[in-house]
Amino acid sequence: MATKRRFRDPLAIRGRIGLGAMPLSTSGRPSDGQSIATLHAAFDAGVRHVDTADAYCLTALDTGHNELLVAESIKSWHGPAHEIVVATKGGHVRDGDGGWDTVGRPEHIVQAARASRDRLQVDAIPLYYLHRPDPRVPFVESVGALLALLEQDVVRAVGISNVTVEQAESAAQIVRVSAVQNSFSPYDLTSRAVVKWCERRDVTFVAWAPLGGSGRARRLGDDPTTAAFAQVARDHHASTAQVVLAWLLAYSPVTGAIPGARRPSSIVDSVASESLRLTGAELARLADH
C-alpha cells in the first residue's frame, strides 16, 4: 500500500466563494475579452479560488481553452496574482463532436496534468482533481496517478470529483485528499453524506452548480424548490442567488462553492453572499425547502 503524503489544504485560507470558469469556454461562451473581464472582476471582488479543467472547451481540438483563459487573466491582472489558487481537473474529455467521455487510465491522468501545468504556466498545479471516475478503470488505479503526481511535484495537492462516500474513503486510504467537488444545491442534495464524510475527515467540500446549473440559475425563485429562498432574499434586499449561496456556506463549516459566471456582474453578486448572514429561523425554514 502506498504511503500517504500530506499537504496543507490549498483552500483553507481562501474565501469560500470561488469562480467556476467552465461557462467561459463551453457552449454559448462569451468573447475572450469578456471572459478576461469576468475573471478580473472576480479577483477584484476578492475571489482567490478559480476552478477550471482541461475539458472545459468545445471539442477535443479545443482542449485546454479554459485553462489558457485563466492563465492569461492571472497574468494580466493588476493585483496580487500569487494569492490566487487555481484548481484544475483531468480524466474527463471532449471528443471531436463535443461529446463527453471519461479516461481514468493512470498514464492519461499524469499526461493530462503535465499538459495542464504547462497551459497554466505554473511550476506545480495548486490543486488537481480526478474529474470523474472512469467505470472502465479501477478507481484506485486512477487515484494512484494522483499520488504519483504529488510525488513528482507536478501538483501541490489533490482532490476528487463526482464521487460517492465509498470512493472518497477509498481514495483517502491512498493519498491525502484536500478537496471533494460534487454537485450540491437546493436542486441536488444527493451529496449530503459526502459533505458529512468531509466534515469527519476535515476535507474541503466544493459545490459545483450551487445555483442548480445555468438554466435553473436564471429561474431561481420561480419554482417551488427555491420559492422560500426568494422570500428570504426579499427580506434581506438581496438576490435569490446570494441567499442560496449563503445557505450553502451555512450548511457546513467545510463547504464552499464555485458558481459559474459569464459576466462580471454575476460573480460580483455571488461574492456578496459571503457577507450575508442568515438567522437560525431562516435556515430552519430553508431546510424544509
C-alpha positions in Angstrom: 0.0 0.0 0.0 1.4 3.4 -1.0 2.1 5.8 1.9 0.0 9.0 2.1 1.7 12.3 1.6 0.3 15.3 3.4 0.0 18.8 2.2 -1.7 21.9 3.7 -5.2 22.3 2.3 -4.7 24.9 -0.5 -8.2 26.3 0.0 -8.1 26.6 3.8 -7.3 30.3 4.0 -9.2 31.4 0.8 -12.7 32.9 0.6 -15.4 30.2 0.4 -16.8 31.5 -2.8 -14.7 30.8 -5.9 -15.4 31.1 -9.6 -16.4 28.2 -11.7 -14.8 29.2 -15.0 -16.5 26.5 -17.2 -19.2 28.8 -18.8 -16.4 30.9 -20.2 -15.3 28.1 -22.6 -18.2 25.8 -23.3 -21.4 26.2 -25.4 -22.6 29.9 -25.5 -19.3 31.1 -24.3 -18.6 34.9 -24.4 -15.7 36.5 -26.2 -12.2 36.1 -24.7 -12.3 39.8 -23.8 -15.5 39.4 -21.8 -14.2 36.3 -20.2 -11.0 38.0 -19.1 -13.1 40.9 -17.8 -15.2 38.5 -15.8 -12.2 36.8 -14.2 -10.7 40.2 -13.4 -13.9 41.3 -11.8 -13.9 38.2 -9.7 -10.3 38.8 -8.5 -11.2 42.5 -7.8 -14.1 41.3 -5.7 -11.9 39.1 -3.6 -12.2 35.7 -5.3 -9.0 33.8 -4.8 -10.1 30.3 -5.9 -10.7 29.6 -9.6 -11.9 26.3 -10.9 -11.1 25.1 -14.4 -10.4 21.8 -16.3 -8.7 20.8 -19.5 -12.1 19.6 -20.8 -13.8 23.0 -20.4 -13.8 23.6 -24.2 -16.0 22.9 -27.2 -14.3 19.8 -28.8 -11.2 17.8 -28.4 -9.4 20.2 -30.7 -10.2 23.0 -28.3 -8.8 21.1 -25.2 -7.4 23.5 -22.6 -9.2 26.6 -23.8 -10.4 27.4 -20.3 -7.0 26.9 -18.6 -5.4 29.2 -21.1 -8.0 31.9 -20.4 -7.4 31.5 -16.6 -3.7 31.7 -17.1 -4.0 34.9 -19.2 -6.4 36.5 -16.8 -4.0 36.0 -13.9 -1.0 37.2 -15.9 -2.8 40.4 -16.9 -4.4 41.2 -13.6 -3.0 44.2 -11.7 -3.4 42.6 -8.3 -1.5 40.1 -6.2 -1.6 37.1 -8.6 0.3 34.9 -6.2 -2.8 34.8 -3.9 -4.9 33.0 -6.5 -5.4 29.3 -6.1 -6.1 27.6 -9.4 -7.8 24.2 -9.3 -8.0 22.1 -12.5 -9.1 18.6 -13.4 -8.3 15.7 -15.6 -9.9 12.4 -16.6 -13.0 13.9 -18.3 -12.5 14.6 -22.0 -14.3 16.0 -25.1 -14.5 14.1 -28.3 -14.3 15.5 -31.8 -18.1 16.3 -31.9 -18.2 17.9 -28.5 -19.4 14.9 -26.6 -18.1 13.9 -23.1 -16.2 10.8 -22.1 -14.1 9.6 -19.1 -10.5 8.5 -19.4 -9.2 7.4 -16.0 -6.1 5.4 -17.0 -3.2 6.5 -14.8 -1.0 7.3 -17.8 -3.6 9.6 -19.2 -4.1 11.4 -15.8 -0.4 12.0 -15.5 0.0 13.2 -19.1 -3.1 15.5 -18.8 -1.8 17.0 -15.5 1.5 17.8 -17.1 -0.2 19.5 -20.1 -2.5 21.5 -17.7 0.5 22.6 -15.7 2.1 24.0 -18.9 -1.0 25.8 -20.0 -1.5 27.3 -16.6 2.2 28.4 -16.6 2.9 27.3 -13.1 5.7 25.2 -11.5 3.1 23.0 -9.9 -0.7 23.0 -10.0 -2.0 24.2 -6.7 -5.0 21.7 -6.6 -5.6 18.9 -9.1 -8.8 16.8 -9.2 -9.6 13.5 -10.7 -12.6 14.9 -12.7 -14.8 11.9 -12.7 -14.4 8.2 -12.0 -14.0 6.1 -15.1 -16.2 2.9 -14.9 -13.7 1.1 -17.1 -10.7 1.7 -14.9 -10.4 0.6 -11.2 -10.9 3.8 -9.2 -7.8 3.1 -7.0 -5.6 3.0 -10.1 -6.8 6.5 -11.2 -6.3 7.7 -7.6 -2.8 6.2 -7.7 -2.0 8.6 -10.5 -2.8 11.5 -8.2 -0.3 10.2 -5.7 2.3 9.9 -8.5 1.7 13.5 -9.5 2.3 14.6 -5.9 5.5 12.6 -5.7 6.7 14.1 -9.0 5.9 17.6 -7.8 3.6 18.2 -10.7 0.8 19.2 -8.3 0.8 20.5 -4.8 -2.5 19.0 -3.6 -5.1 16.7 -5.0 -8.9 16.3 -4.9 -11.6 14.0 -6.3 -14.8 15.0 -8.0 -18.2 13.4 -8.6 -17.6 10.7 -6.1 -19.6 8.6 -3.5 -18.7 8.3 0.1 -17.2 4.8 -0.6 -15.0 6.2 -3.4 -13.9 9.1 -1.2 -12.9 6.7 1.6 -11.1 4.5 -0.8 -9.1 7.5 -2.2 -8.2 8.7 1.3 -6.5 5.3 2.0 -4.1 6.1 -0.8 -3.5 9.8 -0.8 -4.2 12.9 1.3 -7.5 14.2 -0.2 -7.6 18.0 0.1 -10.9 18.6 -1.5 -14.0 16.9 -2.8 -16.0 18.5 -5.6 -19.6 17.3 -6.2 -22.8 18.9 -7.4 -24.7 20.4 -4.4 -27.6 22.8 -4.4 -31.3 23.1 -3.4 -32.0 21.1 -6.5 -29.4 18.4 -5.8 -28.9 17.2 -2.2 -27.6 13.8 -3.1 -24.1 14.6 -1.7 -25.2 15.2 1.8 -23.5 12.1 3.0 -20.3 13.2 1.2 -20.4 16.5 3.0 -20.6 14.6 6.3 -17.7 12.5 5.3 -15.7 15.7 4.5 -16.6 17.0 8.0 -15.3 13.9 9.6 -12.1 13.9 7.6 -11.6 17.7 7.7 -11.7 17.9 3.9 -13.0 20.9 2.0 -16.2 20.2 0.1 -16.6 22.4 -3.1 -20.1 22.5 -4.5 -20.3 22.8 -8.3 -23.5 24.0 -9.9 -24.5 25.6 -6.5 -27.3 27.5 -8.2 -28.6 24.4 -10.0 -26.9 25.0 -13.3 -27.1 27.8 -15.8 -30.7 27.1 -16.9 -32.0 27.0 -13.3 -29.8 29.8 -12.1 -31.8 32.1 -14.4 -35.0 31.0 -12.8 -34.1 31.0 -9.1 -37.2 31.7 -7.0 -39.6 31.0 -9.9 -40.4 27.4 -8.8 -41.3 25.7 -5.5 -37.8 24.5 -4.9 -36.4 28.0 -4.4 -39.5 30.0 -3.5 -38.5 30.1 0.1 -35.1 31.3 -0.8 -36.7 34.1 -2.9 -38.8 35.2 0.1 -35.7 35.3 2.4 -33.9 37.3 -0.4 -36.7 39.9 -0.4 -36.4 40.2 3.4 -32.6 40.9 3.1 -32.9 43.0 0.0 -30.6 40.5 -1.6 -30.7 38.4 -4.8 -32.0 34.9 -4.6 -28.6 33.6 -5.8 -27.0 35.3 -2.8 -29.3 33.6 -0.3 -28.8 30.2 -2.0 -25.0 30.6 -1.7 -25.3 31.9 1.9 -27.4 28.8 2.8 -24.8 26.6 1.3 -22.0 28.2 3.2 -24.0 27.8 6.4 -24.7 24.2 5.7 -21.4 23.0 7.0 -18.1 24.6 8.1 -16.3 22.6 5.3 -18.5 23.8 2.4 -17.5 26.2 -0.4 -19.0 26.9 -3.8 -17.9 27.7 -7.3 -20.8 29.5 -9.0 -20.2 30.0 -12.7 -20.4 33.4 -14.5 -20.2 34.8 -18.0 -20.5 38.4 -16.9 -18.6 40.5 -14.3 -21.9 41.4 -12.5 -22.8 37.8 -12.0 -19.7 36.8 -10.0 -19.7 40.1 -8.1 -23.3 39.3 -7.0 -22.2 35.8 -5.9 -19.3 37.1 -3.8 -21.6 39.3 -1.8 -23.1 36.1 -0.4 -20.1 35.7 1.9 -21.2 38.7 4.0 -24.9 37.7 4.1 -25.8 36.2 7.5 -29.0 34.1 7.7 -30.8 33.7 11.0 -31.4 30.4 12.7 -35.1 30.7 11.9 -34.4 31.4 8.2 -32.0 28.4 8.0 -34.7 26.2 9.6 -37.2 27.5 7.0 -34.8 26.9 4.1 -34.0 23.4 5.4 -37.6 22.4 4.6 -37.5 23.9 1.1 
